[in-house]
């Protein structure tokens, strides 16, 4: 769906732990998620630390969204 939205002129960021698949199918901005079962979270962290990690992930996604790309591009998850 990300590819179709991009074709319609709506920039997208796909957050996934299956980055190779996302790049292969041509998603333009792919942000590496945490794990298959928790791509947008890190349950190994405590409450406040996980919140900080999620905020960092969101910020990385916004940076990716603002980055012009010519084709499938991988953006790494926050530290």
N, CA, C and O atoms as a CHARMM CRD file, in Angstrom:
* protein
*
  316
    1    1 UNK  N      0.81900  -1.18600   0.00000 PROA 1      0.00000
    2    1 UNK  CA     0.00000   0.00000   0.00000 PROA 1      0.00000
    3    1 UNK  C      0.86800   1.25700   0.00000 PROA 1      0.00000
    4    1 UNK  O      0.48300   2.26900  -0.58600 PROA 1      0.00000
    5    2 UNK  N      2.02400   1.20800   0.64300 PROA 2      0.00000
    6    2 UNK  CA     2.90900   2.38000   0.68000 PROA 2      0.00000
    7    2 UNK  C      3.28800   2.81200  -0.73300 PROA 2      0.00000
    8    2 UNK  O      3.33600   4.00600  -1.02700 PROA 2      0.00000
    9    3 UNK  N      3.55400   1.84800  -1.60100 PROA 3      0.00000
   10    3 UNK  CA     3.92000   2.15600  -2.98100 PROA 3      0.00000
   11    3 UNK  C      2.79500   2.88900  -3.70200 PROA 3      0.00000
   12    3 UNK  O      3.04600   3.85000  -4.42900 PROA 3      0.00000
   13    4 UNK  N      1.57200   2.44400  -3.50800 PROA 4      0.00000
   14    4 UNK  CA     0.42900   3.07500  -4.16600 PROA 4      0.00000
   15    4 UNK  C      0.19100   4.48800  -3.64300 PROA 4      0.00000
   16    4 UNK  O     -0.16000   5.38400  -4.41000 PROA 4      0.00000
   17    5 UNK  N      0.38100   4.68600  -2.34900 PROA 5      0.00000
   18    5 UNK  CA     0.23100   6.03000  -1.78600 PROA 5      0.00000
   19    5 UNK  C      1.29900   6.96100  -2.35700 PROA 5      0.00000
   20    5 UNK  O      1.01200   8.11500  -2.67400 PROA 5      0.00000
   21    6 UNK  N      2.51800   6.46500  -2.48600 PROA 6      0.00000
   22    6 UNK  CA     3.59600   7.26300  -3.07500 PROA 6      0.00000
   23    6 UNK  C      3.25400   7.63500  -4.51700 PROA 6      0.00000
   24    6 UNK  O      3.49000   8.76900  -4.93500 PROA 6      0.00000
   25    7 UNK  N      2.70500   6.69900  -5.27300 PROA 7      0.00000
   26    7 UNK  CA     2.31400   6.99000  -6.66400 PROA 7      0.00000
   27    7 UNK  C      1.26800   8.08500  -6.73400 PROA 7      0.00000
   28    7 UNK  O      1.21300   8.84200  -7.70300 PROA 7      0.00000
   29    8 UNK  N      0.43300   8.16800  -5.69400 PROA 8      0.00000
   30    8 UNK  CA    -0.60000   9.19800  -5.64000 PROA 8      0.00000
   31    8 UNK  C     -0.05400  10.52400  -5.11500 PROA 8      0.00000
   32    8 UNK  O     -0.80300  11.49200  -4.98300 PROA 8      0.00000
   33    9 UNK  N      1.24700  10.57500  -4.81300 PROA 9      0.00000
   34    9 UNK  CA     1.86400  11.81500  -4.35000 PROA 9      0.00000
   35    9 UNK  C      1.88100  11.98800  -2.84600 PROA 9      0.00000
   36    9 UNK  O      2.19200  13.07300  -2.35300 PROA 9      0.00000
   37   10 UNK  N      1.55400  10.94500  -2.11100 PROA 10     0.00000
   38   10 UNK  CA     1.54700  11.00700  -0.64200 PROA 10     0.00000
   39   10 UNK  C      2.78900  10.28200  -0.13600 PROA 10     0.00000
   40   10 UNK  O      2.86200   9.05800  -0.24000 PROA 10     0.00000
   41   11 UNK  N      3.77200  11.00800   0.41200 PROA 11     0.00000
   42   11 UNK  CA     4.97600  10.33200   0.90300 PROA 11     0.00000
   43   11 UNK  C      4.65700   9.45600   2.11100 PROA 11     0.00000
   44   11 UNK  O      3.82300   9.80000   2.94800 PROA 11     0.00000
   45   12 UNK  N      5.34000   8.31900   2.17800 PROA 12     0.00000
   46   12 UNK  CA     5.10600   7.37000   3.26000 PROA 12     0.00000
   47   12 UNK  C      6.42400   6.85700   3.82400 PROA 12     0.00000
   48   12 UNK  O      7.46900   6.92500   3.17700 PROA 12     0.00000
   49   13 UNK  N      6.34700   6.34600   5.04100 PROA 13     0.00000
   50   13 UNK  CA     7.45600   5.62600   5.67300 PROA 13     0.00000
   51   13 UNK  C      6.87900   4.30500   6.16400 PROA 13     0.00000
   52   13 UNK  O      5.89800   4.28500   6.90800 PROA 13     0.00000
   53   14 UNK  N      7.48800   3.21400   5.74900 PROA 14     0.00000
   54   14 UNK  CA     7.04900   1.89300   6.17600 PROA 14     0.00000
   55   14 UNK  C      7.96100   1.43300   7.31200 PROA 14     0.00000
   56   14 UNK  O      9.16000   1.24300   7.10600 PROA 14     0.00000
   57   15 UNK  N      7.40200   1.25300   8.50500 PROA 15     0.00000
   58   15 UNK  CA     8.16600   0.75200   9.64800 PROA 15     0.00000
   59   15 UNK  C      7.95200  -0.75800   9.70600 PROA 15     0.00000
   60   15 UNK  O      6.82700  -1.23000   9.87100 PROA 15     0.00000
   61   16 UNK  N      9.04200  -1.50500   9.56800 PROA 16     0.00000
   62   16 UNK  CA     8.93300  -2.96100   9.51400 PROA 16     0.00000
   63   16 UNK  C     10.22000  -3.62300   9.98700 PROA 16     0.00000
   64   16 UNK  O     11.29800  -3.03200   9.92500 PROA 16     0.00000
   65   17 UNK  N     10.09300  -4.83100  10.45000 PROA 17     0.00000
   66   17 UNK  CA    11.28100  -5.61700  10.76900 PROA 17     0.00000
   67   17 UNK  C     11.67200  -6.48300   9.57200 PROA 17     0.00000
   68   17 UNK  O     12.73400  -7.10700   9.57600 PROA 17     0.00000
   69   18 UNK  N     10.82600  -6.52100   8.56300 PROA 18     0.00000
   70   18 UNK  CA    11.08700  -7.28500   7.34100 PROA 18     0.00000
   71   18 UNK  C     11.60600  -6.33300   6.25400 PROA 18     0.00000
   72   18 UNK  O     10.98600  -6.17600   5.20200 PROA 18     0.00000
   73   19 UNK  N     12.73800  -5.71300   6.52700 PROA 19     0.00000
   74   19 UNK  CA    13.25500  -4.67100   5.64200 PROA 19     0.00000
   75   19 UNK  C     13.59600  -5.19900   4.25100 PROA 19     0.00000
   76   19 UNK  O     13.34600  -4.51500   3.25900 PROA 19     0.00000
   77   20 UNK  N     14.15900  -6.39000   4.16100 PROA 20     0.00000
   78   20 UNK  CA    14.53300  -6.92900   2.84700 PROA 20     0.00000
   79   20 UNK  C     13.30300  -7.08700   1.95400 PROA 20     0.00000
   80   20 UNK  O     13.36100  -6.80900   0.75600 PROA 20     0.00000
   81   21 UNK  N     12.20200  -7.52900   2.53200 PROA 21     0.00000
   82   21 UNK  CA    10.96400  -7.70000   1.76400 PROA 21     0.00000
   83   21 UNK  C     10.44000  -6.33600   1.31900 PROA 21     0.00000
   84   21 UNK  O     10.05900  -6.16400   0.16100 PROA 21     0.00000
   85   22 UNK  N     10.42100  -5.37200   2.22900 PROA 22     0.00000
   86   22 UNK  CA     9.91500  -4.03700   1.90400 PROA 22     0.00000
   87   22 UNK  C     10.73500  -3.38900   0.79200 PROA 22     0.00000
   88   22 UNK  O     10.17800  -2.76200  -0.10900 PROA 22     0.00000
   89   23 UNK  N     12.05100  -3.53900   0.85500 PROA 23     0.00000
   90   23 UNK  CA    12.90900  -2.97500  -0.18800 PROA 23     0.00000
   91   23 UNK  C     12.69500  -3.69700  -1.51300 PROA 23     0.00000
   92   23 UNK  O     12.69000  -3.06900  -2.57200 PROA 23     0.00000
   93   24 UNK  N     12.52100  -5.00300  -1.45500 PROA 24     0.00000
   94   24 UNK  CA    12.34100  -5.80400  -2.68000 PROA 24     0.00000
   95   24 UNK  C     11.04700  -5.43900  -3.40500 PROA 24     0.00000
   96   24 UNK  O     11.01000  -5.41900  -4.63500 PROA 24     0.00000
   97   25 UNK  N      9.99000  -5.15200  -2.65100 PROA 25     0.00000
   98   25 UNK  CA     8.72500  -4.79600  -3.29800 PROA 25     0.00000
   99   25 UNK  C      8.67500  -3.32500  -3.69100 PROA 25     0.00000
  100   25 UNK  O      7.72000  -2.89100  -4.33600 PROA 25     0.00000
  101   26 UNK  N      9.69200  -2.55000  -3.30900 PROA 26     0.00000
  102   26 UNK  CA     9.80800  -1.18600  -3.79800 PROA 26     0.00000
  103   26 UNK  C      9.25200  -0.08200  -2.92200 PROA 26     0.00000
  104   26 UNK  O      8.98400   1.01200  -3.41900 PROA 26     0.00000
  105   27 UNK  N      9.07100  -0.33100  -1.63100 PROA 27     0.00000
  106   27 UNK  CA     8.65600   0.75100  -0.73400 PROA 27     0.00000
  107   27 UNK  C      9.77600   1.79100  -0.70400 PROA 27     0.00000
  108   27 UNK  O     10.94000   1.43600  -0.52100 PROA 27     0.00000
  109   28 UNK  N      9.43900   3.06500  -0.88000 PROA 28     0.00000
  110   28 UNK  CA    10.47300   4.10200  -1.00600 PROA 28     0.00000
  111   28 UNK  C     11.24700   4.37200   0.26900 PROA 28     0.00000
  112   28 UNK  O     12.47700   4.41800   0.24400 PROA 28     0.00000
  113   29 UNK  N     10.56100   4.55100   1.37400 PROA 29     0.00000
  114   29 UNK  CA    11.22800   4.84500   2.64900 PROA 29     0.00000
  115   29 UNK  C     10.90000   3.72200   3.61600 PROA 29     0.00000
  116   29 UNK  O      9.75200   3.55500   4.02900 PROA 29     0.00000
  117   30 UNK  N     11.91300   2.96100   3.96900 PROA 30     0.00000
  118   30 UNK  CA    11.72300   1.82400   4.86300 PROA 30     0.00000
  119   30 UNK  C     12.50600   2.09400   6.13700 PROA 30     0.00000
  120   30 UNK  O     13.72200   2.28000   6.10000 PROA 30     0.00000
  121   31 UNK  N     11.80900   2.11400   7.25700 PROA 31     0.00000
  122   31 UNK  CA    12.44600   2.33600   8.55700 PROA 31     0.00000
  123   31 UNK  C     12.48800   1.00400   9.28900 PROA 31     0.00000
  124   31 UNK  O     11.46000   0.35600   9.48400 PROA 31     0.00000
  125   32 UNK  N     13.67900   0.60700   9.68900 PROA 32     0.00000
  126   32 UNK  CA    13.87500  -0.66400  10.37800 PROA 32     0.00000
  127   32 UNK  C     13.19300  -0.63600  11.74500 PROA 32     0.00000
  128   32 UNK  O     13.51900   0.19400  12.59300 PROA 32     0.00000
  129   33 UNK  N     12.24500  -1.55100  11.95000 PROA 33     0.00000
  130   33 UNK  CA    11.57400  -1.67900  13.24000 PROA 33     0.00000
  131   33 UNK  C     12.36800  -2.57200  14.17300 PROA 33     0.00000
  132   33 UNK  O     13.45700  -3.02800  13.82500 PROA 33     0.00000
  133   34 UNK  N     11.83500  -2.82000  15.34400 PROA 34     0.00000
  134   34 UNK  CA    12.55600  -3.57000  16.37900 PROA 34     0.00000
  135   34 UNK  C     12.62400  -5.06500  16.08000 PROA 34     0.00000
  136   34 UNK  O     13.69500  -5.59800  15.78900 PROA 34     0.00000
  137   35 UNK  N     11.49700  -5.72600  16.15000 PROA 35     0.00000
  138   35 UNK  CA    11.41700  -7.17800  15.94200 PROA 35     0.00000
  139   35 UNK  C     10.14400  -7.49400  15.19200 PROA 35     0.00000
  140   35 UNK  O      9.25300  -6.65300  15.06700 PROA 35     0.00000
  141   36 UNK  N     10.06700  -8.72400  14.69100 PROA 36     0.00000
  142   36 UNK  CA     8.88000  -9.13200  13.93900 PROA 36     0.00000
  143   36 UNK  C      7.61400  -8.94800  14.76500 PROA 36     0.00000
  144   36 UNK  O      6.61600  -8.43100  14.26200 PROA 36     0.00000
  145   37 UNK  N      7.64600  -9.36300  16.01900 PROA 37     0.00000
  146   37 UNK  CA     6.44800  -9.29200  16.85600 PROA 37     0.00000
  147   37 UNK  C      6.20500  -7.90200  17.44500 PROA 37     0.00000
  148   37 UNK  O      5.09900  -7.61500  17.90300 PROA 37     0.00000
  149   38 UNK  N      7.21900  -7.03900  17.43900 PROA 38     0.00000
  150   38 UNK  CA     7.07400  -5.68600  18.00800 PROA 38     0.00000
  151   38 UNK  C      7.85600  -4.67800  17.16100 PROA 38     0.00000
  152   38 UNK  O      8.85400  -4.13800  17.63700 PROA 38     0.00000
  153   39 UNK  N      7.43100  -4.40900  15.91300 PROA 39     0.00000
  154   39 UNK  CA     8.21400  -3.50100  15.07500 PROA 39     0.00000
  155   39 UNK  C      8.24300  -2.05900  15.59100 PROA 39     0.00000
  156   39 UNK  O      9.17700  -1.31200  15.29800 PROA 39     0.00000
  157   40 UNK  N      7.22600  -1.67200  16.35500 PROA 40     0.00000
  158   40 UNK  CA     7.16600  -0.28000  16.83000 PROA 40     0.00000
  159   40 UNK  C      7.30500  -0.16800  18.34100 PROA 40     0.00000
  160   40 UNK  O      6.84900   0.80700  18.93800 PROA 40     0.00000
  161   41 UNK  N      7.92400  -1.14500  18.95200 PROA 41     0.00000
  162   41 UNK  CA     8.11500  -1.11700  20.39700 PROA 41     0.00000
  163   41 UNK  C      9.30400  -1.95400  20.79400 PROA 41     0.00000
  164   41 UNK  O      9.85600  -2.70200  19.98700 PROA 41     0.00000
  165   42 UNK  N      9.69100  -1.82000  22.04300 PROA 42     0.00000
  166   42 UNK  CA    10.81000  -2.59900  22.57100 PROA 42     0.00000
  167   42 UNK  C     10.43700  -3.05900  23.97300 PROA 42     0.00000
  168   42 UNK  O     10.79900  -2.41000  24.95500 PROA 42     0.00000
  169   43 UNK  N      9.70800  -4.18600  24.07700 PROA 43     0.00000
  170   43 UNK  CA     9.22300  -4.63400  25.37900 PROA 43     0.00000
  171   43 UNK  C     10.32800  -5.01300  26.35400 PROA 43     0.00000
  172   43 UNK  O     10.05700  -5.20200  27.54000 PROA 43     0.00000
  173   44 UNK  N     11.55800  -5.12800  25.88900 PROA 44     0.00000
  174   44 UNK  CA    12.66700  -5.43600  26.79600 PROA 44     0.00000
  175   44 UNK  C     13.01500  -4.23600  27.67500 PROA 44     0.00000
  176   44 UNK  O     13.68700  -4.38600  28.69600 PROA 44     0.00000
  177   45 UNK  N     12.56200  -3.05500  27.28300 PROA 45     0.00000
  178   45 UNK  CA    12.83500  -1.84200  28.05500 PROA 45     0.00000
  179   45 UNK  C     11.72600  -1.59500  29.07200 PROA 45     0.00000
  180   45 UNK  O     10.60500  -2.07600  28.90500 PROA 45     0.00000
  181   46 UNK  N     12.03700  -0.85300  30.11400 PROA 46     0.00000
  182   46 UNK  CA    11.02600  -0.44600  31.08600 PROA 46     0.00000
  183   46 UNK  C     10.14500   0.65300  30.51500 PROA 46     0.00000
  184   46 UNK  O     10.40900   1.14900  29.42000 PROA 46     0.00000
  185   47 UNK  N      9.11000   1.03600  31.23700 PROA 47     0.00000
  186   47 UNK  CA     8.12000   2.01500  30.78300 PROA 47     0.00000
  187   47 UNK  C      8.67000   3.29700  30.19500 PROA 47     0.00000
  188   47 UNK  O      8.40800   3.60800  29.03400 PROA 47     0.00000
  189   48 UNK  N      9.43800   4.05400  30.98700 PROA 48     0.00000
  190   48 UNK  CA     9.95500   5.33700  30.50500 PROA 48     0.00000
  191   48 UNK  C     10.96600   5.14800  29.37900 PROA 48     0.00000
  192   48 UNK  O     10.98300   5.92200  28.42200 PROA 48     0.00000
  193   49 UNK  N     11.80200   4.12800  29.48900 PROA 49     0.00000
  194   49 UNK  CA    12.79700   3.88700  28.44500 PROA 49     0.00000
  195   49 UNK  C     12.13600   3.46800  27.13800 PROA 49     0.00000
  196   49 UNK  O     12.58200   3.87100  26.06400 PROA 49     0.00000
  197   50 UNK  N     11.08000   2.66700  27.21700 PROA 50     0.00000
  198   50 UNK  CA    10.39400   2.28100  25.98400 PROA 50     0.00000
  199   50 UNK  C      9.71400   3.48700  25.34800 PROA 50     0.00000
  200   50 UNK  O      9.71600   3.63600  24.12600 PROA 50     0.00000
  201   51 UNK  N      9.13400   4.34400  26.17800 PROA 51     0.00000
  202   51 UNK  CA     8.51200   5.56200  25.64500 PROA 51     0.00000
  203   51 UNK  C      9.55000   6.39100  24.91500 PROA 51     0.00000
  204   51 UNK  O      9.27800   6.88700  23.82200 PROA 51     0.00000
  205   52 UNK  N     10.73500   6.55300  25.49300 PROA 52     0.00000
  206   52 UNK  CA    11.80400   7.31200  24.83600 PROA 52     0.00000
  207   52 UNK  C     12.20600   6.64900  23.52400 PROA 52     0.00000
  208   52 UNK  O     12.46100   7.33600  22.53500 PROA 52     0.00000
  209   53 UNK  N     12.26400   5.31600  23.50700 PROA 53     0.00000
  210   53 UNK  CA    12.61400   4.59700  22.28200 PROA 53     0.00000
  211   53 UNK  C     11.56100   4.82100  21.19300 PROA 53     0.00000
  212   53 UNK  O     11.89500   5.02800  20.02600 PROA 53     0.00000
  213   54 UNK  N     10.29400   4.77600  21.59000 PROA 54     0.00000
  214   54 UNK  CA     9.21100   4.99000  20.61700 PROA 54     0.00000
  215   54 UNK  C      9.23100   6.41400  20.07400 PROA 54     0.00000
  216   54 UNK  O      8.98900   6.62900  18.88600 PROA 54     0.00000
  217   55 UNK  N      9.51500   7.38300  20.93200 PROA 55     0.00000
  218   55 UNK  CA     9.62300   8.77500  20.47300 PROA 55     0.00000
  219   55 UNK  C     10.78200   8.89400  19.48000 PROA 55     0.00000
  220   55 UNK  O     10.65600   9.57000  18.45800 PROA 55     0.00000
  221   56 UNK  N     11.90200   8.24400  19.77500 PROA 56     0.00000
  222   56 UNK  CA    13.04600   8.26000  18.85800 PROA 56     0.00000
  223   56 UNK  C     12.68000   7.60600  17.52500 PROA 56     0.00000
  224   56 UNK  O     13.10200   8.07900  16.46900 PROA 56     0.00000
  225   57 UNK  N     11.90100   6.52500  17.56500 PROA 57     0.00000
  226   57 UNK  CA    11.45500   5.86400  16.33800 PROA 57     0.00000
  227   57 UNK  C     10.56900   6.80000  15.52200 PROA 57     0.00000
  228   57 UNK  O     10.71700   6.89200  14.30400 PROA 57     0.00000
  229   58 UNK  N      9.66100   7.48600  16.18300 PROA 58     0.00000
  230   58 UNK  CA     8.79000   8.44000  15.50300 PROA 58     0.00000
  231   58 UNK  C      9.61000   9.56500  14.87400 PROA 58     0.00000
  232   58 UNK  O      9.36100   9.95600  13.73400 PROA 58     0.00000
  233   59 UNK  N     10.57000  10.07500  15.60400 PROA 59     0.00000
  234   59 UNK  CA    11.42900  11.13800  15.05300 PROA 59     0.00000
  235   59 UNK  C     12.22800  10.64800  13.84900 PROA 59     0.00000
  236   59 UNK  O     12.39000  11.37200  12.86700 PROA 59     0.00000
  237   60 UNK  N     12.72700   9.41000  13.93100 PROA 60     0.00000
  238   60 UNK  CA    13.45500   8.82800  12.78600 PROA 60     0.00000
  239   60 UNK  C     12.51500   8.70900  11.59200 PROA 60     0.00000
  240   60 UNK  O     12.92000   8.95200  10.45500 PROA 60     0.00000
  241   61 UNK  N     11.27500   8.33900  11.84200 PROA 61     0.00000
  242   61 UNK  CA    10.29300   8.25300  10.76800 PROA 61     0.00000
  243   61 UNK  C     10.00500   9.60200  10.13600 PROA 61     0.00000
  244   61 UNK  O      9.87100   9.70200   8.91600 PROA 61     0.00000
  245   62 UNK  N      9.91000  10.63700  10.95300 PROA 62     0.00000
  246   62 UNK  CA     9.67000  11.98000  10.41700 PROA 62     0.00000
  247   62 UNK  C     10.86800  12.47600   9.60900 PROA 62     0.00000
  248   62 UNK  O     10.69900  13.13400   8.58300 PROA 62     0.00000
  249   63 UNK  N     12.08200  12.15900  10.07500 PROA 63     0.00000
  250   63 UNK  CA    13.27900  12.52200   9.29300 PROA 63     0.00000
  251   63 UNK  C     13.27600  11.78600   7.95600 PROA 63     0.00000
  252   63 UNK  O     13.59900  12.36700   6.91900 PROA 63     0.00000
  253   64 UNK  N     12.91200  10.51600   7.98400 PROA 64     0.00000
  254   64 UNK  CA    12.83900   9.73800   6.74600 PROA 64     0.00000
  255   64 UNK  C     11.79400  10.33100   5.80400 PROA 64     0.00000
  256   64 UNK  O     12.01900  10.42100   4.59700 PROA 64     0.00000
  257   65 UNK  N     10.66900  10.72900   6.35000 PROA 65     0.00000
  258   65 UNK  CA     9.59700  11.30800   5.55600 PROA 65     0.00000
  259   65 UNK  C     10.04700  12.60400   4.87800 PROA 65     0.00000
  260   65 UNK  O      9.62600  12.90100   3.76000 PROA 65     0.00000
  261   66 UNK  N     10.89500  13.36700   5.55200 PROA 66     0.00000
  262   66 UNK  CA    11.37500  14.64300   5.01100 PROA 66     0.00000
  263   66 UNK  C     12.57300  14.47600   4.07300 PROA 66     0.00000
  264   66 UNK  O     13.03000  15.45100   3.47700 PROA 66     0.00000
  265   67 UNK  N     13.08200  13.25200   3.94000 PROA 67     0.00000
  266   67 UNK  CA    14.25400  13.00400   3.10500 PROA 67     0.00000
  267   67 UNK  C     13.82000  12.62000   1.69600 PROA 67     0.00000
  268   67 UNK  O     13.12400  11.62200   1.51100 PROA 67     0.00000
  269   68 UNK  N     14.23100  13.41400   0.69400 PROA 68     0.00000
  270   68 UNK  CA    13.90400  13.02500  -0.68600 PROA 68     0.00000
  271   68 UNK  C     14.65100  11.73900  -1.06300 PROA 68     0.00000
  272   68 UNK  O     15.83400  11.59500  -0.75700 PROA 68     0.00000
  273   69 UNK  N     13.97200  10.82800  -1.71100 PROA 69     0.00000
  274   69 UNK  CA    14.58700   9.56900  -2.15700 PROA 69     0.00000
  275   69 UNK  C     14.21000   9.32500  -3.61100 PROA 69     0.00000
  276   69 UNK  O     13.15100   9.74900  -4.07400 PROA 69     0.00000
  277   70 UNK  N     15.09200   8.63500  -4.32100 PROA 70     0.00000
  278   70 UNK  CA    14.83300   8.32100  -5.72700 PROA 70     0.00000
  279   70 UNK  C     14.34400   6.88600  -5.90400 PROA 70     0.00000
  280   70 UNK  O     13.93800   6.50000  -7.00000 PROA 70     0.00000
  281   71 UNK  N     14.38000   6.11300  -4.85800 PROA 71     0.00000
  282   71 UNK  CA    13.94800   4.72200  -4.92100 PROA 71     0.00000
  283   71 UNK  C     13.97700   4.14300  -3.52700 PROA 71     0.00000
  284   71 UNK  O     14.15400   4.88100  -2.55700 PROA 71     0.00000
  285   72 UNK  N     13.80700   2.83400  -3.40100 PROA 72     0.00000
  286   72 UNK  CA    13.79700   2.19500  -2.09500 PROA 72     0.00000
  287   72 UNK  C     15.04300   2.53300  -1.27000 PROA 72     0.00000
  288   72 UNK  O     16.17100   2.32600  -1.71500 PROA 72     0.00000
  289   73 UNK  N     14.81700   3.05400  -0.06500 PROA 73     0.00000
  290   73 UNK  CA    15.90200   3.49500   0.81000 PROA 73     0.00000
  291   73 UNK  C     15.63700   2.99400   2.22000 PROA 73     0.00000
  292   73 UNK  O     14.52600   3.12500   2.73300 PROA 73     0.00000
  293   74 UNK  N     16.66000   2.41800   2.84500 PROA 74     0.00000
  294   74 UNK  CA    16.53900   1.91200   4.21200 PROA 74     0.00000
  295   74 UNK  C     17.05300   2.93800   5.20400 PROA 74     0.00000
  296   74 UNK  O     18.15600   3.46300   5.05600 PROA 74     0.00000
  297   75 UNK  N     16.24700   3.21900   6.21500 PROA 75     0.00000
  298   75 UNK  CA    16.61000   4.08700   7.31900 PROA 75     0.00000
  299   75 UNK  C     16.70600   3.19700   8.55500 PROA 75     0.00000
  300   75 UNK  O     15.82100   2.37600   8.79500 PROA 75     0.00000
  301   76 UNK  N     17.76500   3.34900   9.33800 PROA 76     0.00000
  302   76 UNK  CA    17.97100   2.47800  10.50400 PROA 76     0.00000
  303   76 UNK  C     17.16000   2.93500  11.69500 PROA 76     0.00000
  304   76 UNK  O     16.81800   4.11100  11.82200 PROA 76     0.00000
  305   77 UNK  N     16.85600   1.98200  12.56900 PROA 77     0.00000
  306   77 UNK  CA    16.10900   2.27400  13.79200 PROA 77     0.00000
  307   77 UNK  C     16.97100   3.09300  14.74200 PROA 77     0.00000
  308   77 UNK  O     18.19800   3.07500  14.64600 PROA 77     0.00000
  309   78 UNK  N     16.33100   3.81000  15.65700 PROA 78     0.00000
  310   78 UNK  CA    17.09200   4.57700  16.64000 PROA 78     0.00000
  311   78 UNK  C     17.88700   3.65800  17.56400 PROA 78     0.00000
  312   78 UNK  O     17.52200   2.49900  17.76500 PROA 78     0.00000
  313   79 UNK  N     18.96100   4.17800  18.11400 PROA 79     0.00000
  314   79 UNK  CA    19.81700   3.40000  19.01600 PROA 79     0.00000
  315   79 UNK  C     19.12000   3.10600  20.32500 PROA 79     0.00000
  316   79 UNK  O     19.69700   2.46000  21.20000 PROA 79     0.00000
